[in-house]
Amino acid sequence: YTSEQSKMGTEVEKEDLQPGDVVFFWTSNPDAVEYQGIYIGDGKFVAARNPENPTSLMNMDSDYFAPRYISARRYFE
């Protein structure tokens, strides 16, 4: 479902992100969209992780996420 969602809405350039945009990343396969979150501003996004940490605040510029960023979409205007 994450891969399908990454093709819907309007594509947004990283420098044009607004709170509410959905950001997409790969985690284990660079050719696949595997992880998503909701951008909240200032280079941060909220994402679901696991039952122990149902939601977490993440930094898009972290050593982990920065190289794994794929794209962003906007589903509202």
All heavy atoms as a GROMACS GRO file, in nm:
protein
  625
    1TYR      N    1   0.082  -0.119   0.000
    1TYR     CA    2   0.000   0.000   0.000
    1TYR      C    3   0.086   0.126   0.000
    1TYR      O    4   0.051   0.224  -0.061
    1TYR     CB    5  -0.095  -0.003   0.119
    1TYR     CG    6  -0.191   0.114   0.120
    1TYR    CD1    7  -0.297   0.119   0.030
    1TYR    CD2    8  -0.175   0.217   0.208
    1TYR    CE1    9  -0.384   0.226   0.030
    1TYR    CE2   10  -0.261   0.324   0.210
    1TYR     CZ   11  -0.366   0.328   0.120
    1TYR     OH   12  -0.452   0.433   0.119
    2THR      N   13   0.198   0.126   0.069
    2THR     CA   14   0.286   0.243   0.073
    2THR      C   15   0.334   0.279  -0.067
    2THR      O   16   0.336   0.395  -0.104
    2THR     CB   17   0.406   0.217   0.167
    2THR    OG1   18   0.356   0.190   0.298
    2THR    CG2   19   0.498   0.336   0.173
    3SER      N   20   0.371   0.179  -0.144
    3SER     CA   21   0.417   0.204  -0.281
    3SER      C   22   0.307   0.267  -0.366
    3SER      O   23   0.332   0.362  -0.440
    3SER     CB   24   0.465   0.073  -0.344
    3SER     OG   25   0.508   0.097  -0.476
    4GLU      N   26   0.185   0.217  -0.354
    4GLU     CA   27   0.072   0.275  -0.429
    4GLU      C   28   0.046   0.418  -0.386
    4GLU      O   29   0.021   0.506  -0.468
    4GLU     CB   30  -0.053   0.191  -0.408
    4GLU     CG   31  -0.046   0.053  -0.471
    4GLU     CD   32  -0.166  -0.033  -0.433
    4GLU    OE1   33  -0.268   0.022  -0.388
    4GLU    OE2   34  -0.154  -0.155  -0.447
    5GLN      N   35   0.052   0.442  -0.256
    5GLN     CA   36   0.025   0.576  -0.203
    5GLN      C   37   0.129   0.676  -0.252
    5GLN      O   38   0.098   0.794  -0.271
    5GLN     CB   39   0.024   0.571  -0.050
    5GLN     CG   40  -0.045   0.687   0.013
    5GLN     CD   41  -0.060   0.669   0.162
    5GLN    OE1   42   0.011   0.589   0.225
    5GLN    NE2   43  -0.151   0.741   0.221
    6SER      N   44   0.250   0.630  -0.276
    6SER     CA   45   0.357   0.719  -0.321
    6SER      C   46   0.337   0.767  -0.465
    6SER      O   47   0.411   0.852  -0.512
    6SER     CB   48   0.493   0.650  -0.308
    6SER     OG   49   0.508   0.549  -0.406
    7LYS      N   50   0.239   0.713  -0.534
    7LYS     CA   51   0.209   0.753  -0.673
    7LYS      C   52   0.084   0.839  -0.683
    7LYS      O   53   0.052   0.889  -0.790
    7LYS     CB   54   0.194   0.629  -0.759
    7LYS     CG   55   0.320   0.546  -0.764
    7LYS     CD   56   0.296   0.414  -0.834
    7LYS     CE   57   0.419   0.327  -0.820
    7LYS     NZ   58   0.391   0.187  -0.840
    8MET      N   59   0.011   0.857  -0.572
    8MET     CA   60  -0.113   0.933  -0.573
    8MET      C   61  -0.086   1.078  -0.532
    8MET      O   62   0.025   1.112  -0.491
    8MET     CB   63  -0.212   0.870  -0.475
    8MET     CG   64  -0.249   0.729  -0.509
    8MET     SD   65  -0.347   0.660  -0.374
    8MET     CE   66  -0.424   0.526  -0.456
    9GLY      N   67  -0.186   1.161  -0.544
    9GLY     CA   68  -0.170   1.301  -0.505
    9GLY      C   69  -0.076   1.375  -0.598
    9GLY      O   70  -0.050   1.333  -0.710
   10THR      N   71  -0.022   1.484  -0.548
   10THR     CA   72   0.068   1.570  -0.624
   10THR      C   73   0.209   1.556  -0.571
   10THR      O   74   0.231   1.566  -0.450
   10THR     CB   75   0.022   1.718  -0.610
   10THR    OG1   76  -0.113   1.729  -0.653
   10THR    CG2   77   0.110   1.810  -0.692
   11GLU      N   78   0.304   1.535  -0.660
   11GLU     CA   79   0.443   1.525  -0.618
   11GLU      C   80   0.491   1.661  -0.566
   11GLU      O   81   0.455   1.765  -0.621
   11GLU     CB   82   0.532   1.480  -0.733
   11GLU     CG   83   0.674   1.454  -0.690
   11GLU     CD   84   0.758   1.390  -0.798
   11GLU    OE1   85   0.713   1.380  -0.913
   11GLU    OE2   86   0.871   1.350  -0.766
   12VAL      N   87   0.569   1.658  -0.460
   12VAL     CA   88   0.621   1.779  -0.396
   12VAL      C   89   0.773   1.768  -0.390
   12VAL      O   90   0.826   1.666  -0.347
   12VAL     CB   91   0.564   1.794  -0.253
   12VAL    CG1   92   0.620   1.917  -0.185
   12VAL    CG2   93   0.413   1.796  -0.254
   13GLU      N   94   0.841   1.873  -0.431
   13GLU     CA   95   0.987   1.878  -0.419
   13GLU      C   96   1.024   1.890  -0.271
   13GLU      O   97   0.952   1.953  -0.193
   13GLU     CB   98   1.043   1.996  -0.497
   13GLU     CG   99   1.021   1.988  -0.646
   13GLU     CD  100   1.090   1.868  -0.709
   13GLU    OE1  101   1.202   1.833  -0.666
   13GLU    OE2  102   1.032   1.808  -0.802
   14LYS      N  103   1.135   1.832  -0.235
   14LYS     CA  104   1.177   1.830  -0.094
   14LYS      C  105   1.185   1.972  -0.036
   14LYS      O  106   1.144   1.996   0.077
   14LYS     CB  107   1.312   1.759  -0.082
   14LYS     CG  108   1.352   1.726   0.059
   14LYS     CD  109   1.476   1.642   0.061
   14LYS     CE  110   1.511   1.598   0.200
   14LYS     NZ  111   1.631   1.513   0.203
   15GLU      N  112   1.234   2.067  -0.114
   15GLU     CA  113   1.248   2.204  -0.065
   15GLU      C  114   1.113   2.276  -0.052
   15GLU      O  115   1.105   2.383   0.006
   15GLU     CB  116   1.344   2.285  -0.151
   15GLU     CG  117   1.304   2.297  -0.296
   15GLU     CD  118   1.356   2.186  -0.385
   15GLU    OE1  119   1.417   2.088  -0.337
   15GLU    OE2  120   1.334   2.197  -0.507
   16ASP      N  121   1.006   2.217  -0.105
   16ASP     CA  122   0.872   2.277  -0.100
   16ASP      C  123   0.778   2.206  -0.002
   16ASP      O  124   0.658   2.232  -0.003
   16ASP     CB  125   0.808   2.277  -0.239
   16ASP     CG  126   0.884   2.364  -0.337
   16ASP    OD1  127   0.942   2.466  -0.294
   16ASP    OD2  128   0.888   2.329  -0.456
   17LEU      N  129   0.832   2.119   0.083
   17LEU     CA  130   0.747   2.046   0.177
   17LEU      C  131   0.672   2.139   0.270
   17LEU      O  132   0.724   2.241   0.314
   17LEU     CB  133   0.833   1.951   0.262
   17LEU     CG  134   0.884   1.826   0.192
   17LEU    CD1  135   0.987   1.755   0.280
   17LEU    CD2  136   0.770   1.734   0.158
   18GLN      N  137   0.547   2.100   0.297
   18GLN     CA  138   0.462   2.172   0.392
   18GLN      C  139   0.409   2.071   0.493
   18GLN      O  140   0.394   1.953   0.461
   18GLN     CB  141   0.343   2.236   0.321
   18GLN     CG  142   0.379   2.343   0.223
   18GLN     CD  143   0.256   2.400   0.154
   18GLN    OE1  144   0.142   2.370   0.190
   18GLN    NE2  145   0.279   2.482   0.054
   19PRO      N  146   0.378   2.117   0.616
   19PRO     CA  147   0.318   2.026   0.713
   19PRO      C  148   0.195   1.957   0.653
   19PRO      O  149   0.112   2.020   0.588
   19PRO     CB  150   0.280   2.118   0.829
   19PRO     CG  151   0.383   2.227   0.821
   19PRO     CD  152   0.401   2.250   0.672
   20GLY      N  153   0.188   1.827   0.673
   20GLY     CA  154   0.078   1.746   0.620
   20GLY      C  155   0.117   1.666   0.497
   20GLY      O  156   0.048   1.570   0.462
   21ASP      N  157   0.226   1.705   0.430
   21ASP     CA  158   0.273   1.626   0.316
   21ASP      C  159   0.322   1.490   0.366
   21ASP      O  160   0.372   1.478   0.478
   21ASP     CB  161   0.387   1.697   0.243
   21ASP     CG  162   0.342   1.823   0.170
   21ASP    OD1  163   0.222   1.837   0.141
   21ASP    OD2  164   0.429   1.908   0.141
   22VAL      N  165   0.308   1.390   0.282
   22VAL     CA  166   0.354   1.255   0.317
   22VAL      C  167   0.490   1.233   0.252
   22VAL      O  168   0.507   1.256   0.131
   22VAL     CB  169   0.252   1.148   0.274
   22VAL    CG1  170   0.302   1.009   0.308
   22VAL    CG2  171   0.117   1.173   0.341
   23VAL      N  172   0.588   1.191   0.331
   23VAL     CA  173   0.724   1.167   0.283
   23VAL      C  174   0.751   1.016   0.278
   23VAL      O  175   0.702   0.941   0.362
   23VAL     CB  176   0.828   1.239   0.371
   23VAL    CG1  177   0.820   1.390   0.349
   23VAL    CG2  178   0.810   1.208   0.518
   24PHE      N  179   0.827   0.975   0.177
   24PHE     CA  180   0.851   0.832   0.152
   24PHE      C  181   1.000   0.800   0.151
   24PHE      O  182   1.081   0.878   0.100
   24PHE     CB  183   0.789   0.793   0.017
   24PHE     CG  184   0.641   0.811   0.012
   24PHE    CD1  185   0.585   0.927  -0.037
   24PHE    CD2  186   0.556   0.712   0.060
   24PHE    CE1  187   0.448   0.946  -0.039
   24PHE    CE2  188   0.419   0.729   0.058
   24PHE     CZ  189   0.364   0.846   0.008
   25PHE      N  190   1.031   0.683   0.205
   25PHE     CA  191   1.169   0.638   0.219
   25PHE      C  192   1.178   0.490   0.184
   25PHE      O  193   1.080   0.418   0.189
   25PHE     CB  194   1.216   0.654   0.364
   25PHE     CG  195   1.204   0.793   0.416
   25PHE    CD1  196   1.086   0.837   0.474
   25PHE    CD2  197   1.310   0.881   0.408
   25PHE    CE1  198   1.074   0.966   0.523
   25PHE    CE2  199   1.299   1.011   0.456
   25PHE     CZ  200   1.180   1.054   0.514
   26TRP      N  201   1.300   0.446   0.154
   26TRP     CA  202   1.327   0.302   0.145
   26TRP      C  203   1.397   0.265   0.275
   26TRP      O  204   1.456   0.350   0.342
   26TRP     CB  205   1.411   0.267   0.022
   26TRP     CG  206   1.549   0.324   0.019
   26TRP    CD1  207   1.587   0.446  -0.033
   26TRP    CD2  208   1.669   0.264   0.067
   26TRP    NE1  209   1.720   0.465  -0.020
   26TRP    CE2  210   1.775   0.354   0.042
   26TRP    CE3  211   1.698   0.145   0.131
   26TRP    CZ2  212   1.907   0.327   0.078
   26TRP    CZ3  213   1.829   0.118   0.165
   26TRP    CH2  214   1.932   0.207   0.138
   27THR      N  215   1.387   0.138   0.314
   27THR     CA  216   1.454   0.093   0.435
   27THR      C  217   1.555  -0.017   0.408
   27THR      O  218   1.668  -0.011   0.451
   27THR     CB  219   1.353   0.046   0.542
   27THR    OG1  220   1.268  -0.053   0.485
   27THR    CG2  221   1.269   0.162   0.592
   28SER      N  222   1.516  -0.120   0.333
   28SER     CA  223   1.609  -0.229   0.305
   28SER      C  224   1.635  -0.248   0.157
   28SER      O  225   1.733  -0.310   0.119
   28SER     CB  226   1.557  -0.360   0.365
   28SER     OG  227   1.431  -0.392   0.310
   29ASN      N  228   1.548  -0.194   0.071
   29ASN     CA  229   1.561  -0.210  -0.074
   29ASN      C  230   1.557  -0.071  -0.140
   29ASN      O  231   1.451  -0.009  -0.146
   29ASN     CB  232   1.448  -0.297  -0.128
   29ASN     CG  233   1.453  -0.316  -0.277
   29ASN    OD1  234   1.538  -0.258  -0.346
   29ASN    ND2  235   1.363  -0.395  -0.330
   30PRO      N  236   1.670  -0.022  -0.189
   30PRO     CA  237   1.674   0.112  -0.249
   30PRO      C  238   1.579   0.132  -0.367
   30PRO      O  239   1.550   0.245  -0.404
   30PRO     CB  240   1.819   0.128  -0.294
   30PRO     CG  241   1.896   0.031  -0.213
   30PRO     CD  242   1.801  -0.084  -0.186
   31ASP      N  243   1.530   0.024  -0.424
   31ASP     CA  244   1.438   0.034  -0.538
   31ASP      C  245   1.292   0.029  -0.498
   31ASP      O  246   1.205   0.024  -0.585
   31ASP     CB  247   1.468  -0.078  -0.638
   31ASP     CG  248   1.606  -0.065  -0.698
   31ASP    OD1  249   1.649   0.049  -0.725
   31ASP    OD2  250   1.671  -0.169  -0.718
   32ALA      N  251   1.263   0.029  -0.367
   32ALA     CA  252   1.124   0.013  -0.322
   32ALA      C  253   1.087   0.119  -0.218
   32ALA      O  254   1.166   0.152  -0.131
   32ALA     CB  255   1.104  -0.125  -0.263
   33VAL      N  256   0.965   0.170  -0.229
   33VAL     CA  257   0.911   0.259  -0.126
   33VAL      C  258   0.862   0.169  -0.013
   33VAL      O  259   0.773   0.087  -0.033
   33VAL     CB  260   0.795   0.344  -0.183
   33VAL    CG1  261   0.734   0.427  -0.073
   33VAL    CG2  262   0.843   0.429  -0.298
   34GLU      N  263   0.922   0.182   0.105
   34GLU     CA  264   0.891   0.089   0.213
   34GLU      C  265   0.846   0.157   0.342
   34GLU      O  266   0.798   0.090   0.434
   34GLU     CB  267   1.016   0.006   0.246
   34GLU     CG  268   1.065  -0.073   0.127
   34GLU     CD  269   1.202  -0.134   0.151
   34GLU    OE1  270   1.297  -0.059   0.185
   34GLU    OE2  271   1.214  -0.256   0.136
   35TYR      N  272   0.861   0.289   0.352
   35TYR     CA  273   0.833   0.357   0.479
   35TYR      C  274   0.780   0.496   0.447
   35TYR      O  275   0.822   0.559   0.351
   35TYR     CB  276   0.962   0.367   0.559
   35TYR     CG  277   0.944   0.401   0.704
   35TYR    CD1  278   0.893   0.309   0.793
   35TYR    CD2  279   0.980   0.526   0.752
   35TYR    CE1  280   0.878   0.340   0.927
   35TYR    CE2  281   0.966   0.558   0.886
   35TYR     CZ  282   0.914   0.464   0.973
   35TYR     OH  283   0.900   0.495   1.106
   36GLN      N  284   0.686   0.542   0.530
   36GLN     CA  285   0.629   0.674   0.508
   36GLN      C  286   0.604   0.743   0.639
   36GLN      O  287   0.595   0.679   0.744
   36GLN     CB  288   0.499   0.665   0.429
   36GLN     CG  289   0.389   0.596   0.506
   36GLN     CD  290   0.266   0.572   0.419
   36GLN    OE1  291   0.274   0.577   0.298
   36GLN    NE2  292   0.154   0.548   0.482
   37GLY      N  293   0.591   0.874   0.632
   37GLY     CA  294   0.558   0.953   0.748
   37GLY      C  295   0.489   1.081   0.706
   37GLY      O  296   0.483   1.112   0.587
   38ILE      N  297   0.440   1.156   0.803
   38ILE     CA  298   0.374   1.283   0.776
   38ILE      C  299   0.467   1.395   0.819
   38ILE      O  300   0.508   1.403   0.936
   38ILE     CB  301   0.240   1.292   0.851
   38ILE    CG1  302   0.148   1.180   0.804
   38ILE    CG2  303   0.175   1.429   0.827
   38ILE    CD1  304   0.021   1.166   0.884
   39TYR      N  305   0.501   1.478   0.722
   39TYR     CA  306   0.590   1.591   0.747
   39TYR      C  307   0.522   1.693   0.837
   39TYR      O  308   0.406   1.726   0.818
   39TYR     CB  309   0.630   1.655   0.614
   39TYR     CG  310   0.732   1.764   0.626
   39TYR    CD1  311   0.865   1.733   0.654
   39TYR    CD2  312   0.698   1.897   0.611
   39TYR    CE1  313   0.960   1.832   0.666
   39TYR    CE2  314   0.792   1.997   0.622
   39TYR     CZ  315   0.924   1.963   0.651
   39TYR     OH  316   1.018   2.063   0.663
   40ILE      N  317   0.596   1.742   0.940
   40ILE     CA  318   0.536   1.840   1.032
   40ILE      C  319   0.610   1.974   1.030
   40ILE      O  320   0.572   2.066   1.101
   40ILE     CB  321   0.528   1.785   1.176
   40ILE    CG1  322   0.666   1.753   1.231
   40ILE    CG2  323   0.436   1.664   1.182
   40ILE    CD1  324   0.666   1.727   1.381
   41GLY      N  325   0.715   1.985   0.951
   41GLY     CA  326   0.791   2.109   0.941
   41GLY      C  327   0.928   2.097   1.004
   41GLY      O  328   0.957   2.002   1.078
   42ASP      N  329   1.015   2.192   0.972
   42ASP     CA  330   1.151   2.198   1.027
   42ASP      C  331   1.230   2.069   1.008
   42ASP      O  332   1.308   2.029   1.095
   42ASP     CB  333   1.149   2.235   1.175
   42ASP     CG  334   1.096   2.376   1.198
   42ASP    OD1  335   1.123   2.464   1.113
   42ASP    OD2  336   1.027   2.398   1.299
   43GLY      N  337   1.209   2.001   0.894
   43GLY     CA  338   1.284   1.879   0.865
   43GLY      C  339   1.242   1.758   0.948
   43GLY      O  340   1.314   1.658   0.952
   44LYS      N  341   1.126   1.765   1.011
   44LYS     CA  342   1.081   1.655   1.097
   44LYS      C  343   0.953   1.592   1.041
   44LYS      O  344   0.875   1.656   0.972
   44LYS     CB  345   1.054   1.706   1.237
   44LYS     CG  346   1.168   1.784   1.299
   44LYS     CD  347   1.219   1.717   1.421
   44LYS     CE  348   1.324   1.793   1.495
   44LYS     NZ  349   1.441   1.833   1.427
   45PHE      N  350   0.935   1.463   1.073
   45PHE     CA  351   0.812   1.394   1.036
   45PHE      C  352   0.773   1.297   1.145
   45PHE      O  353   0.855   1.257   1.228
   45PHE     CB  354   0.825   1.324   0.900
   45PHE     CG  355   0.919   1.207   0.896
   45PHE    CD1  356   0.870   1.077   0.903
   45PHE    CD2  357   1.056   1.225   0.884
   45PHE    CE1  358   0.956   0.968   0.897
   45PHE    CE2  359   1.143   1.116   0.877
   45PHE     CZ  360   1.092   0.988   0.884
   46VAL      N  361   0.645   1.263   1.147
   46VAL     CA  362   0.590   1.167   1.243
   46VAL      C  363   0.563   1.038   1.167
   46VAL      O  364   0.510   1.041   1.055
   46VAL     CB  365   0.460   1.220   1.306
   46VAL    CG1  366   0.398   1.117   1.398
   46VAL    CG2  367   0.487   1.349   1.381
   47ALA      N  368   0.600   0.926   1.226
   47ALA     CA  369   0.581   0.797   1.160
   47ALA      C  370   0.545   0.690   1.262
   47ALA      O  371   0.581   0.700   1.379
   47ALA     CB  372   0.708   0.756   1.085
   48ALA      N  373   0.475   0.589   1.213
   48ALA     CA  374   0.445   0.472   1.296
   48ALA      C  375   0.567   0.381   1.293
   48ALA      O  376   0.630   0.366   1.189
   48ALA     CB  377   0.324   0.400   1.240
   49ARG      N  378   0.600   0.321   1.405
   49ARG     CA  379   0.719   0.237   1.410
   49ARG      C  380   0.686   0.092   1.443
   49ARG      O  381   0.706   0.004   1.365
   49ARG     CB  382   0.818   0.294   1.512
   49ARG     CG  383   0.871   0.427   1.463
   49ARG     CD  384   0.980   0.480   1.547
   49ARG     NE  385   1.095   0.393   1.546
   49ARG     CZ  386   1.195   0.402   1.630
   49ARG    NH1  387   1.194   0.493   1.723
   49ARG    NH2  388   1.296   0.321   1.624
   50ASN      N  389   0.641   0.069   1.564
   50ASN     CA  390   0.614  -0.067   1.609
   50ASN      C  391   0.523  -0.060   1.732
   50ASN      O  392   0.499   0.048   1.783
   50ASN     CB  393   0.745  -0.142   1.638
   50ASN     CG  394   0.831  -0.070   1.740
   50ASN    OD1  395   0.784  -0.034   1.847
   50ASN    ND2  396   0.956  -0.046   1.706
   51PRO      N  397   0.473  -0.173   1.780
   51PRO     CA  398   0.380  -0.169   1.894
   51PRO      C  399   0.438  -0.103   2.019
   51PRO      O  400   0.366  -0.040   2.096
   51PRO     CB  401   0.348  -0.316   1.919
   51PRO     CG  402   0.369  -0.381   1.787
   51PRO     CD  403   0.485  -0.307   1.724
   52GLU      N  404   0.568  -0.114   2.041
   52GLU     CA  405   0.630  -0.053   2.158
   52GLU      C  406   0.642   0.099   2.144
   52GLU      O  407   0.640   0.172   2.241
   52GLU     CB  408   0.768  -0.113   2.185
   52GLU     CG  409   0.765  -0.259   2.228
   52GLU     CD  410   0.745  -0.355   2.112
   52GLU    OE1  411   0.794  -0.328   2.001
   52GLU    OE2  412   0.678  -0.458   2.132
   53ASN      N  413   0.664   0.145   2.020
   53ASN     CA  414   0.673   0.288   1.989
   53ASN      C  415   0.576   0.318   1.876
   53ASN      O  416   0.615   0.328   1.761
   53ASN     CB  417   0.815   0.324   1.941
   53ASN     CG  418   0.915   0.325   2.052
   53ASN    OD1  419   0.886   0.373   2.160
   53ASN    ND2  420   1.033   0.275   2.024
   54PRO      N  421   0.446   0.329   1.907
   54PRO     CA  422   0.347   0.341   1.799
   54PRO      C  423   0.370   0.460   1.707
   54PRO      O  424   0.347   0.450   1.589
   54PRO     CB  425   0.214   0.352   1.871
   54PRO     CG  426   0.241   0.341   2.015
   54PRO     CD  427   0.387   0.330   2.038
   55THR      N  428   0.413   0.573   1.759
   55THR     CA  429   0.449   0.686   1.674
   55THR      C  430   0.577   0.748   1.727
   55THR      O  431   0.604   0.745   1.847
   55THR     CB  432   0.340   0.795   1.670
   55THR    OG1  433   0.316   0.841   1.801
   55THR    CG2  434   0.212   0.742   1.608
   56SER      N  435   0.653   0.803   1.635
   56SER     CA  436   0.779   0.866   1.674
   56SER      C  437   0.803   0.990   1.591
   56SER      O  438   0.763   0.996   1.475
   56SER     CB  439   0.896   0.770   1.653
   56SER     OG  440   0.886   0.660   1.738
   57LEU      N  441   0.872   1.086   1.650
   57LEU     CA  442   0.915   1.205   1.579
   57LEU      C  443   1.052   1.173   1.519
   57LEU      O  444   1.144   1.134   1.591
   57LEU     CB  445   0.924   1.323   1.675
   57LEU     CG  446   0.969   1.456   1.616
   57LEU    CD1  447   0.870   1.504   1.511
   57LEU    CD2  448   0.984   1.559   1.727
   58MET      N  449   1.064   1.189   1.387
   58MET     CA  450   1.188   1.155   1.317
   58MET      C  451   1.245   1.279   1.249
   58MET      O  452   1.171   1.371   1.214
   58MET     CB  453   1.160   1.051   1.210
   58MET     CG  454   1.082   0.932   1.256
   58MET     SD  455   1.183   0.826   1.354
   58MET     CE  456   1.099   0.673   1.329
   59ASN      N  457   1.374   1.277   1.227
   59ASN     CA  458   1.443   1.386   1.159
   59ASN      C  459   1.481   1.340   1.018
   59ASN      O  460   1.555   1.243   1.001
   59ASN     CB  461   1.568   1.425   1.238
   59ASN     CG  462   1.635   1.547   1.183
   59ASN    OD1  463   1.624   1.580   1.065
   59ASN    ND2  464   1.706   1.617   1.268
   60MET      N  465   1.432   1.411   0.916
   60MET     CA  466   1.461   1.373   0.778
   60MET      C  467   1.609   1.386   0.744
   60MET      O  468   1.657   1.323   0.652
   60MET     CB  469   1.380   1.461   0.682
   60MET     CG  470   1.233   1.429   0.685
   60MET     SD  471   1.138   1.523   0.567
   60MET     CE  472   1.218   1.486   0.415
   61ASP      N  473   1.682   1.470   0.818
   61ASP     CA  474   1.824   1.492   0.791
   61ASP      C  475   1.915   1.400   0.871
   61ASP      O  476   2.036   1.416   0.869
   61ASP     CB  477   1.860   1.638   0.820
   61ASP     CG  478   1.784   1.734   0.729
   61ASP    OD1  479   1.763   1.699   0.611
   61ASP    OD2  480   1.746   1.842   0.776
   62SER      N  481   1.856   1.303   0.941
   62SER     CA  482   1.937   1.211   1.020
   62SER      C  483   2.023   1.126   0.928
   62SER      O  484   1.996   1.112   0.808
   62SER     CB  485   1.848   1.119   1.105
   62SER     OG  486   1.782   1.024   1.022
   63ASP      N  487   2.127   1.068   0.984
   63ASP     CA  488   2.216   0.981   0.906
   63ASP      C  489   2.141   0.863   0.846
   63ASP      O  490   2.180   0.812   0.742
   63ASP     CB  491   2.331   0.929   0.993
   63ASP     CG  492   2.429   1.038   1.030
   63ASP    OD1  493   2.430   1.143   0.963
   63ASP    OD2  494   2.503   1.020   1.128
   64TYR      N  495   2.032   0.822   0.910
   64TYR     CA  496   1.956   0.708   0.859
   64TYR      C  497   1.862   0.751   0.747
   64TYR      O  498   1.860   0.691   0.640
   64TYR     CB  499   1.876   0.642   0.971
   64TYR     CG  500   1.800   0.520   0.923
   64TYR    CD1  501   1.865   0.396   0.912
   64TYR    CD2  502   1.667   0.528   0.885
   64TYR    CE1  503   1.798   0.285   0.864
   64TYR    CE2  504   1.600   0.417   0.837
   64TYR     CZ  505   1.665   0.296   0.827
   64TYR     OH  506   1.598   0.186   0.779
   65PHE      N  507   1.780   0.854   0.771
   65PHE     CA  508   1.676   0.888   0.673
   65PHE      C  509   1.723   0.973   0.556
   65PHE      O  510   1.669   0.962   0.447
   65PHE     CB  511   1.557   0.955   0.743
   65PHE     CG  512   1.472   0.859   0.818
   65PHE    CD1  513   1.472   0.857   0.956
   65PHE    CD2  514   1.392   0.768   0.750
   65PHE    CE1  515   1.393   0.766   1.026
   65PHE    CE2  516   1.314   0.677   0.819
   65PHE     CZ  517   1.315   0.676   0.957
   66ALA      N  518   1.818   1.061   0.575
   66ALA     CA  519   1.861   1.150   0.466
   66ALA      C  520   1.897   1.074   0.339
   66ALA      O  521   1.848   1.108   0.231
   66ALA     CB  522   1.976   1.239   0.511
   67PRO      N  523   1.978   0.969   0.346
   67PRO     CA  524   2.012   0.898   0.221
   67PRO      C  525   1.901   0.807   0.170
   67PRO      O  526   1.908   0.758   0.058
   67PRO     CB  527   2.136   0.816   0.258
   67PRO     CG  528   2.128   0.797   0.405
   67PRO     CD  529   2.058   0.919   0.459
   68ARG      N  530   1.797   0.785   0.250
   68ARG     CA  531   1.689   0.693   0.211
   68ARG      C  532   1.564   0.766   0.160
   68ARG      O  533   1.466   0.702   0.124
   68ARG     CB  534   1.653   0.603   0.329
   68ARG     CG  535   1.761   0.501   0.359
   68ARG     CD  536   1.729   0.423   0.486
   68ARG     NE  537   1.818   0.310   0.501
   68ARG     CZ  538   1.940   0.316   0.552
   68ARG    NH1  539   1.990   0.433   0.589
   68ARG    NH2  540   2.014   0.208   0.563
   69TYR      N  541   1.568   0.898   0.158
   69TYR     CA  542   1.453   0.975   0.110
   69TYR      C  543   1.428   0.945  -0.038
   69TYR      O  544   1.520   0.940  -0.119
   69TYR     CB  545   1.481   1.124   0.128
   69TYR     CG  546   1.371   1.212   0.075
   69TYR    CD1  547   1.257   1.236   0.149
   69TYR    CD2  548   1.382   1.272  -0.050
   69TYR    CE1  549   1.156   1.318   0.101
   69TYR    CE2  550   1.282   1.354  -0.099
   69TYR     CZ  551   1.169   1.376  -0.024
   69TYR     OH  552   1.069   1.456  -0.073
   70ILE      N  553   1.301   0.922  -0.073
   70ILE     CA  554   1.263   0.896  -0.212
   70ILE      C  555   1.182   1.011  -0.269
   70ILE      O  556   1.217   1.067  -0.372
   70ILE     CB  557   1.183   0.765  -0.224
   70ILE    CG1  558   1.270   0.646  -0.185
   70ILE    CG2  559   1.129   0.748  -0.366
   70ILE    CD1  560   1.196   0.515  -0.182
   71SER      N  561   1.071   1.046  -0.203
   71SER     CA  562   0.983   1.147  -0.259
   71SER      C  563   0.884   1.194  -0.154
   71SER      O  564   0.884   1.145  -0.041
   71SER     CB  565   0.907   1.092  -0.380
   71SER     OG  566   0.820   0.988  -0.340
   72ALA      N  567   0.797   1.288  -0.197
   72ALA     CA  568   0.690   1.336  -0.110
   72ALA      C  569   0.567   1.362  -0.196
   72ALA      O  570   0.577   1.391  -0.315
   72ALA     CB  571   0.733   1.463  -0.038
   73ARG      N  572   0.452   1.352  -0.131
   73ARG     CA  573   0.324   1.375  -0.200
   73ARG      C  574   0.234   1.462  -0.114
   73ARG      O  575   0.239   1.456   0.009
   73ARG     CB  576   0.253   1.242  -0.227
   73ARG     CG  577   0.324   1.154  -0.325
   73ARG     CD  578   0.329   1.214  -0.460
   73ARG     NE  579   0.335   1.113  -0.562
   73ARG     CZ  580   0.334   1.138  -0.690
   73ARG    NH1  581   0.326   1.259  -0.735
   73ARG    NH2  582   0.342   1.041  -0.778
   74ARG      N  583   0.151   1.538  -0.182
   74ARG     CA  584   0.050   1.620  -0.116
   74ARG      C  585  -0.086   1.571  -0.161
   74ARG      O  586  -0.111   1.557  -0.279
   74ARG     CB  587   0.072   1.767  -0.153
   74ARG     CG  588  -0.018   1.862  -0.079
   74ARG     CD  589   0.026   2.006  -0.100
   74ARG     NE  590   0.159   2.026  -0.043
   74ARG     CZ  591   0.249   2.112  -0.090
   74ARG    NH1  592   0.221   2.189  -0.194
   74ARG    NH2  593   0.368   2.122  -0.033
   75TYR      N  594  -0.172   1.547  -0.064
   75TYR     CA  595  -0.304   1.494  -0.095
   75TYR      C  596  -0.414   1.596  -0.071
   75TYR      O  597  -0.532   1.563  -0.071
   75TYR     CB  598  -0.333   1.369  -0.012
   75TYR     CG  599  -0.228   1.263  -0.033
   75TYR    CD1  600  -0.134   1.233   0.064
   75TYR    CD2  601  -0.222   1.193  -0.152
   75TYR    CE1  602  -0.038   1.137   0.042
   75TYR    CE2  603  -0.126   1.096  -0.175
   75TYR     CZ  604  -0.035   1.069  -0.077
   75TYR     OH  605   0.062   0.974  -0.097
   76PHE      N  606  -0.377   1.721  -0.046
   76PHE     CA  607  -0.472   1.829  -0.023
   76PHE      C  608  -0.419   1.954  -0.089
   76PHE      O  609  -0.301   1.962  -0.122
   76PHE     CB  610  -0.492   1.852   0.128
   76PHE     CG  611  -0.364   1.891   0.196
   76PHE    CD1  612  -0.328   2.024   0.209
   76PHE    CD2  613  -0.278   1.794   0.246
   76PHE    CE1  614  -0.207   2.059   0.270
   76PHE    CE2  615  -0.158   1.829   0.308
   76PHE     CZ  616  -0.124   1.961   0.319
   77GLU      N  617  -0.500   2.050  -0.106
   77GLU     CA  618  -0.455   2.179  -0.163
   77GLU      C  619  -0.498   2.292  -0.075
   77GLU      O  620  -0.589   2.288  -0.002
   77GLU     CB  621  -0.513   2.199  -0.304
   77GLU     CG  622  -0.456   2.101  -0.404
   77GLU     CD  623  -0.305   2.109  -0.425
   77GLU    OE1  624  -0.250   2.219  -0.425
   77GLU    OE2  625  -0.242   2.004  -0.438
   0.00000   0.00000   0.00000
